[in-house]
Amino acid sequence: MGVALVTGASRGLGAQIARRLAADGWAVAVNYLPDRADAERVVAGIAEAGGRAEAFRADVTDEAAVAALVAQVEGRLGPIGVLVPNATGPQPAKPALEVGWQDHLDQLLFFVKSPTLLMRAVVPGMRRLGGGRIVQIGSEMPERAAPGMSAYAAAKAAQMSLTRTWARELGPLGVTVNLVAPGWIPVERHADVAVEHIEAYRRDVPLGRMGTPAEIADVVAFLASADSRFVTGERITVNGGYTMD
Ligand SMILES: NC(=O)c1ccc[n+]([C@@H]2O[C@H](COP(=O)([O-])OP(=O)(O)OC[C@H]3O[C@@H](n4cnc5c(N)ncnc54)[C@H](O)[C@@H]3O)[C@@H](O)[C@H]2O)c1
């Protein structure tokens, strides 16, 4: 079917997205930093399930590293038809009165700089393929507007804005650009979050439960597939109805 690159795919949502795309037949480049062992486990799991994947170490916020990553993936697996910018650094909560420019830059690094570097590096190959799919991983946070999360929410809103403009600019090249906005999906990094905190969120989810990484991956897989060929510039929020827009 072709090649999919998923960034930050050694754990969390990225790992599940990689597994799902591999199950659909994509050869998956599992980008990671720094957890090589975790990335190898994802790759081994995909191979055991009959899929194809390889692990690629790269800091996706660094321009030279992104160029090298895309060249390595194209060299080993072939041209990239699907890009999923998923990686994130820490997302610390901070009161608005304490948020400084560096706090904004820390988030923009992952949700504006990195997707931009990746998009610019993969689109020439997608052009040669006659088209491609960019599926950004956004967030419900711009709509939810949780106190303490202004830098993260602003960067995620910027990522959605990029999605729309890129959809217009890349549409004529056959490249669709969409965004999946997950609600709170407990993953490894939430292991220490108090049960009461999760329960307080869950109470306001119309579908009455927390979502799972597989439910995010299912929607990413749709947007990566031929079935979504006439969908571009869209956001699909996957949060059981927690926010509605
Ligand atoms: N899990 C949720 O509740 C949730 C909700 C909304 C949005 N999201 C979004 O989903 C995406 C994945 O989040 P997650 O919860 O799975 O987080 P995660 O921390 O489990 O996964 C992120 C991965 O990115 C990797 N990474 C960090 N810096 C990197 C770099 N410079 N280069 C390459 N990889 C790097 C990390 O090592 C990690 O493996 C993020 O964009 C996040 O904002 C998650």
The ligand as a Gaussian input file, in Angstrom:
#p B3LYP/6-31G(d) Opt

LIG

0 1
 N       -3.086000      11.064000      25.358000
 C       -3.932000      12.096000      25.393000
 O       -4.753000      12.222000      26.292000
 C       -3.899000      13.135000      24.310000
 C       -4.980000      14.034000      24.229000
 C       -4.987000      14.993000      23.226000
 C       -3.932000      15.060000      22.336000
 N       -2.884000      14.193000      22.450000
 C       -1.813000      14.334000      21.483000
 O       -1.466000      13.066000      20.981000
 C       -0.086000      13.047000      20.637000
 C        0.592000      11.871000      21.334000
 O        0.456000      12.046000      22.737000
 P        0.633000      10.854000      23.778000
 O       -0.356000      11.100000      24.850000
 O        0.636000       9.550000      23.087000
 O        2.081000      11.221000      24.368000
 P        3.374000      10.308000      24.689000
 O        4.230000      11.135000      25.569000
 O        2.946000       8.960000      25.167000
 O        4.051000      10.107000      23.260000
 C        4.814000      11.100000      22.670000
 C        6.071000      10.499000      22.110000
 O        6.848000      11.510000      21.463000
 C        8.216000      11.258000      21.736000
 N        9.048000      12.442000      21.557000
 C        9.283000      13.450000      22.441000
 N       10.103000      14.347000      21.920000
 C       10.419000      13.906000      20.661000
 C       11.225000      14.430000      19.621000
 N       11.866000      15.600000      19.760000
 N       11.338000      13.720000      18.468000
 C       10.683000      12.536000      18.321000
 N        9.892000      12.014000      19.274000
 C        9.755000      12.702000      20.428000
 C        8.202000      10.784000      23.200000
 O        9.388000      10.100000      23.536000
 C        6.971000       9.883000      23.197000
 O        7.323000       8.570000      22.848000
 C        0.465000      14.417000      21.039000
 O        0.481000      15.269000      19.922000
 C       -0.535000      14.889000      22.065000
 O       -0.547000      16.290000      22.187000
 C       -2.843000      13.237000      23.406000

